[in-house]
Structure formats: structure tokens, C-alpha cells
Amino acid sequence: MAICLQSVLAAFASPADTVPSRSWTDESVLALNVEARLDGQIVTNSGTTNDAQTGFMGKYLALNAQGTITEGLRYSWRQRFSRTPKDATFWDQTDVLDLSYSTGKFDFGAGKQVVLIGGYEYNREPIELMCPNLFVSNVACYQFGISAGYQLTASDHLAFQVSQSLFATASNRNLYAYNLQWSSRRDFGDYLRFETIWSVNEIEYQKGKYCNYVALGNKLVIDEDITVLLDLMTRTYPDNRAFKNNTFMLEGSWEFHPKWRATAKVSYDCNMGVNTTKQSEVARGSELTTLGGVMEWYPIRKKRHLLKAHAAIFYSFGKNKNKADLMQKNTLYASLGLTWQMNLLNLRR
């Protein structure tokens, strides 16, 4: 799973999870980019090395294409070759394949899109995710759907989306999600900015049965160097009381040099509900806290090319009933890695 309102998905997804657009403009017929990430990591569980998760690993490999077909009509495509198909179909490795049209204050889209759920961790670009919370680790965020948006003001955008459900499977795709998202930005002088990505979602987890998400992503930027993120999310099922299935995340980052950024983060996931269904990104009975930090160095940071090195360390405690997740009780995760993003081609009119 990370917010990246200027590309094809800007009206429908938050800015960080749009296809990278460092070299894309309205005049581009085709902007083609490749990005990859390679890590070396150590993972221990209660002091015992997890051999399956320790070593050198290819974390991410994707090809991105986007451009303008004609005035107002744009496309985006991201093919992630590092994903394992869940039901042996080609489309499982296609994150985004979206066609959108904007006219005046209205915009429309169709294709495989990011499901409109609020929060900055959720909407972060996948290649940028460093030890994401349990919800983001397990959510099936790329689904086929249709979207419509309206620019309420210069700083406020409202979007509605009908998509395939997050819980659709190869044997039952006839489940749907209804998503309403509001994105906003407020500037307070030259040194302070506040942004939001909020959503309300009705997700069909069984035929005719829905769970409700309320996700509030909040972002405070101080002097363009310091960023504070606060994500608040609760998920309610028909047979649960409210506020029993939650995800919270607090993150602070400081770009103290054009080539250096330090980040500290804490996240909390729980599912203490009484529902007997298995359709939840956080397994029932889980209550896990993860805290840690990341140091990033950008030896190359240009409009069309990027090279980044990172060092990260995180520790989790509590309980996680999903044994397939990386972070479990008393898990230590340490990582050194390289991220490479490069524009291969940019065709303009």
C-alpha cells in the first residue's frame, strides 16, 4: 500500500498515490518512467531471526506511463512487476489504468483506480512505504471503478466513486464499494499550511452486508521543511460497536537539508470487535503498536531522475492475529535500501 492534485488521478486519489509525474505536463503525449527499490533487511521476532524475511530483497519494480490524449482527456498506467498475482490474473499486477476527463470544475474517470479512502499513509506511493500500519499492509486498494469529482473552491475538491469492493474475490466479484472523499488545503501566511484527505466509505463485504469506514487524514506543513501527519480511521461492522476496529498513525518529518530528511512515526492498529466475519484488513483480536524512524539521503534529486538511500528501524509490540504480516509481537525490523526513479521518455506535442 502511501499522497501523492495535478495528474490523472488527482481528482480521485490523494496526491501521493498517483503515478509519479516528475516529468509530466499537460503537453505530454507520453511520459514513461521506471522505478525500483532494493533493500537489505533484518527481521527478528522476540529475539529470533526471521530467516524468510532477512536478507537482500527486491522490494518494488514498476513502469509508469501517463499523458494527455486531447485537451481535458488524460490517461495513467502503472504496471508493478514486483507484485504476486492473487488469483493468477494479469490485472493483479496493474495498480492503475485510468482514463479521466475534466471540464470546468467537473472531472470524471473510469478504469482501475485507487479506492478513495482518506489518510496519508494509505495514499502514499507504494515505493515510499516504510513499515506501513496493518491496515495499509493488507488493504486491496486498487480496484476497477468509476469516479466523478467537483472542485468546490480553489482549495476544496469533492469526489465520489463506485468501485469493486475491497473484499471481492475471483469467485465473487459482484461486491461493491461507495466512496466519498474530500480533499482540502488551507494556507496560513507563507510558513504554515494545513491539508486534509477525509473520506466516508460503505464497503460490501458480503452480498447485501456493508461495513463503514471513516478515515481522516490531516497534514500540517511548517516552512516547507517540517511535516506532521495524523491519520485517524475507524471501521464499523453491523454486529460491532463503534470504535472497536481502528487505525491511527502519527508521523513527523524534518527536511533539514535539501538532500536529507529524518522521519519518526508511530502507528496503532486494533480490531477488538465481536464480528465473526474474516473480512477485515486487521485481524480480529489484534492490537499492535509500531514505532520507529527513517533517515533518507538524496544524492540525486532532479525533476526527471531520483536516487535515494534510506536507513530505517521499527519495533512493534502487542498482538497480531494475522501471522502473515511482517510485524508481530516484539518484532524488530531494520532496513538499508536504494530507490531509483528515472524518466525514460517524454513525448510532447
Backbone hydrogen bonds, N-H to C=O, Kabsch-Sander energy under -0.5 kcal/mol:
donor,donor_aa,acceptor,acceptor_aa,energy
4,C,2,A,-0.5
4,C,15,P,-1.5
10,A,7,S,-1.7
12,F,9,L,-1.5
13,A,9,L,-3.7
16,A,4,C,-9.9
17,D,14,S,-1.5
18,T,15,P,-1.1
24,W,21,S,-0.8
28,S,25,T,-1.7
29,V,347,L,-3.0
30,L,347,L,-1.5
31,A,66,Q,-2.5
32,L,30,L,-0.5
32,L,345,L,-2.9
33,N,64,N,-2.8
34,V,342,M,-2.4
35,E,62,A,-2.2
36,A,340,W,-2.6
37,R,60,Y,-2.3
38,L,338,L,-2.4
39,D,57,M,-2.9
40,G,336,L,-3.2
41,Q,55,G,-2.5
42,I,334,A,-2.5
44,T,332,L,-2.3
45,N,48,T,-3.1
46,S,44,T,-0.5
46,S,330,N,-3.1
48,T,45,N,-1.9
50,N,43,V,-3.4
51,D,49,T,-1.1
53,Q,50,N,-1.0
54,T,50,N,-0.6
55,G,41,Q,-2.7
57,M,39,D,-3.7
59,K,37,R,-2.0
59,K,57,M,-0.8
60,Y,37,R,-1.6
62,A,35,E,-2.5
63,L,79,Q,-2.2
64,N,33,N,-3.2
65,A,77,W,-2.7
66,Q,31,A,-1.4
67,G,75,Y,-1.6
68,T,28,S,-3.3
69,I,67,G,-0.5
69,I,73,L,-2.4
70,T,73,L,-1.2
73,L,70,T,-2.4
74,R,72,G,-0.6
74,R,100,S,-2.7
75,Y,67,G,-2.2
76,S,98,D,-2.1
77,W,65,A,-2.4
78,R,96,V,-2.7
79,Q,63,L,-2.6
80,R,78,R,-0.6
80,R,93,Q,-2.7
81,F,61,L,-1.5
81,F,79,Q,-0.8
82,S,61,L,-1.2
83,R,80,R,-1.1
92,D,89,T,-1.0
93,Q,90,F,-1.6
94,T,91,W,-1.2
95,D,78,R,-1.4
95,D,93,Q,-0.9
96,V,78,R,-1.2
97,L,112,K,-2.1
98,D,76,S,-2.3
99,L,110,A,-2.5
100,S,74,R,-2.5
101,Y,108,F,-2.8
102,S,72,G,-1.9
103,T,106,F,-2.6
106,F,103,T,-2.2
107,D,149,G,-1.9
108,F,101,Y,-2.8
109,G,147,S,-2.2
110,A,99,L,-1.9
111,G,145,G,-1.9
112,K,97,L,-2.2
113,Q,111,G,-0.7
113,Q,143,Q,-2.9
115,V,113,Q,-0.5
115,V,141,C,-3.1
117,I,115,V,-1.6
119,G,197,I,-1.3
123,N,2,A,-0.7
123,N,119,G,-1.1
124,R,121,E,-0.9
125,E,2,A,-0.7
128,E,125,E,-1.9
129,L,126,P,-1.4
131,C,129,L,-0.5
137,S,133,N,-2.1
138,N,134,L,-1.2
138,N,135,F,-0.7
139,V,135,F,-1.7
141,C,139,V,-1.4
143,Q,113,Q,-2.2
143,Q,141,C,-0.7
145,G,111,G,-2.6
146,I,162,V,-2.4
147,S,109,G,-2.7
148,A,160,F,-2.4
149,G,107,D,-2.9
150,Y,158,L,-2.7
151,Q,105,K,-2.4
152,L,150,Y,-1.2
152,L,156,D,-0.9
153,T,156,D,-1.5
156,D,153,T,-0.8
157,H,183,S,-2.8
158,L,150,Y,-2.5
159,A,181,Q,-2.7
160,F,148,A,-3.1
161,Q,179,N,-2.6
162,V,146,I,-2.3
163,S,161,Q,-0.5
163,S,177,A,-2.3
164,Q,144,F,-2.5
165,S,175,L,-2.3
168,A,165,S,-1.4
169,T,172,N,-2.0
175,L,173,R,-1.5
177,A,163,S,-2.9
178,Y,202,E,-2.4
179,N,161,Q,-2.9
180,L,200,V,-2.4
181,Q,159,A,-2.8
182,W,198,W,-2.8
183,S,157,H,-2.7
184,S,196,T,-1.7
185,R,155,S,-1.4
186,R,194,F,-2.8
188,F,192,L,-3.2
189,G,187,D,-0.6
191,Y,188,F,-0.6
192,L,188,F,-0.7
193,R,221,V,-2.2
194,F,186,R,-3.1
195,E,219,K,-2.9
196,T,184,S,-1.9
197,I,217,G,-2.3
198,W,182,W,-2.6
199,S,215,A,-2.5
200,V,180,L,-2.2
201,N,213,Y,-2.4
202,E,178,Y,-2.4
203,I,201,N,-0.6
203,I,211,C,-2.8
204,E,176,Y,-2.2
204,E,202,E,-0.5
205,Y,203,I,-0.7
205,Y,209,K,-1.6
206,Q,209,K,-1.3
209,K,206,Q,-2.9
211,C,203,I,-2.7
212,N,236,T,-2.8
213,Y,201,N,-2.6
214,V,234,T,-2.1
215,A,199,S,-2.1
216,L,232,L,-3.2
217,G,197,I,-2.1
217,G,215,A,-0.6
218,N,216,L,-0.5
218,N,230,L,-2.0
219,K,195,E,-2.8
220,L,228,V,-2.7
221,V,193,R,-3.0
222,I,226,I,-3.2
223,D,191,Y,-3.6
223,D,221,V,-0.6
225,D,222,I,-1.7
226,I,222,I,-2.2
227,T,253,S,-2.4
228,V,220,L,-2.8
229,L,251,E,-3.1
230,L,218,N,-2.5
231,D,249,M,-2.7
232,L,216,L,-2.3
233,M,247,T,-1.8
234,T,214,V,-2.0
235,R,245,N,-3.2
236,T,212,N,-2.9
240,N,237,Y,-2.2
244,K,241,R,-0.7
246,N,270,C,-1.4
247,T,233,M,-2.4
248,F,268,Y,-2.7
249,M,231,D,-2.1
250,L,266,V,-2.7
251,E,229,L,-2.5
252,G,264,A,-2.5
253,S,227,T,-2.6
254,W,262,A,-2.7
255,E,225,D,-2.9
256,F,254,W,-1.3
257,H,260,W,-1.3
260,W,257,H,-1.8
261,R,296,E,-2.0
262,A,254,W,-2.2
263,T,294,V,-2.7
264,A,252,G,-2.6
265,K,292,G,-2.7
266,V,250,L,-2.4
267,S,290,T,-2.9
268,Y,248,F,-2.7
269,D,288,L,-2.5
270,C,246,N,-2.4
271,N,286,S,-2.5
272,M,244,K,-3.2
280,S,278,K,-1.9
283,A,281,E,-0.6
285,G,271,N,-3.6
286,S,283,A,-1.7
287,E,319,K,-2.6
288,L,269,D,-2.5
289,T,317,F,-2.7
290,T,267,S,-2.6
291,L,315,Y,-2.5
292,G,265,K,-2.2
293,G,313,I,-2.2
294,V,263,T,-2.4
295,M,311,A,-2.7
296,E,261,R,-2.8
297,W,309,A,-2.9
298,Y,259,K,-2.7
300,I,307,L,-1.4
302,K,305,H,-2.7
306,L,341,Q,-2.9
307,L,300,I,-2.8
308,K,339,T,-2.6
309,A,297,W,-2.9
310,H,337,G,-2.3
311,A,295,M,-2.2
312,A,335,S,-2.8
313,I,293,G,-2.2
314,F,333,Y,-2.8
315,Y,291,L,-2.8
316,S,331,T,-2.1
317,F,289,T,-2.4
319,K,287,E,-2.2
323,K,321,K,-0.9
325,D,322,N,-1.5
328,Q,326,L,-0.6
330,N,316,S,-0.6
331,T,316,S,-1.0
331,T,328,Q,-1.0
332,L,44,T,-2.4
333,Y,314,F,-2.9
333,Y,331,T,-0.5
334,A,42,I,-2.5
335,S,312,A,-2.7
336,L,40,G,-2.6
337,G,310,H,-2.1
338,L,38,L,-2.7
339,T,308,K,-3.0
340,W,36,A,-3.0
341,Q,306,L,-2.6
342,M,34,V,-2.6
343,N,304,R,-1.6
344,L,32,L,-2.6
344,L,342,M,-0.6
345,L,32,L,-1.6
347,L,30,L,-3.0
348,R,346,N,-0.5
349,R,27,E,-1.8
